[in-house]
């Protein structure tokens, strides 16, 4: 299954404060890049604000205040931008040379220049930076060189891919900057970067992919989420 905007249930969960950190990063990043997603998210947040205003006030005990204040101090200490995990690239064109603007939520994680990140070569034409984001999912920036394909694969869980720059084609669908694709185990695909610039995506995986190409199947036992 695929979609170009975050589904309503994801936007509603974000507006209500229920969404985990990786998916919140996706929602915030798409809202910064995609006017339609931004409009829909604003509508859900407005609805949530109205519902909160209609709730009756509740007394707050002193113990709750004493528990909350130390947490606020701890959150302030932890709100320091951190770099993604990984080592310096080994050359061979694995680091993109085109610095691109990023949504504010991503800039807080990785800085403002994609070219300065420690990209790791994964296969010819494909490199990745794994981000340090809580929540248990694998959160990455993935770069596919123009005209190159990701290996044919399906999914043991869900994969969310938000295009930050460039574009890719998957079957009959084309995804450009600000578009979101959600794939699950019913999808067997081989996305291909199109155009004359690399396709760079923010991806979230809740389980390892399952390679389905003739040689990829041999590698499945060695793939970890």
Protein Blocks (a to p, Z undefined) as FASTA:
>chain_A
ZZfbdcfklmmmmmnopacfklmmmmmmmmmmmmklmmmmmmmmmmmmmmmmmpccdddd
fklmmmmmmmmmmmmmmmcccddeddddeejolacfbdcdddfklmmmnojbfklpccdd
fbghiacdddddehhiacddddddehiacdddddfbdcddddfbhcddehjbccdehiac
dddfkbccddddedjbdcddddddfbdcddfbfklmmmmmmpcZZ
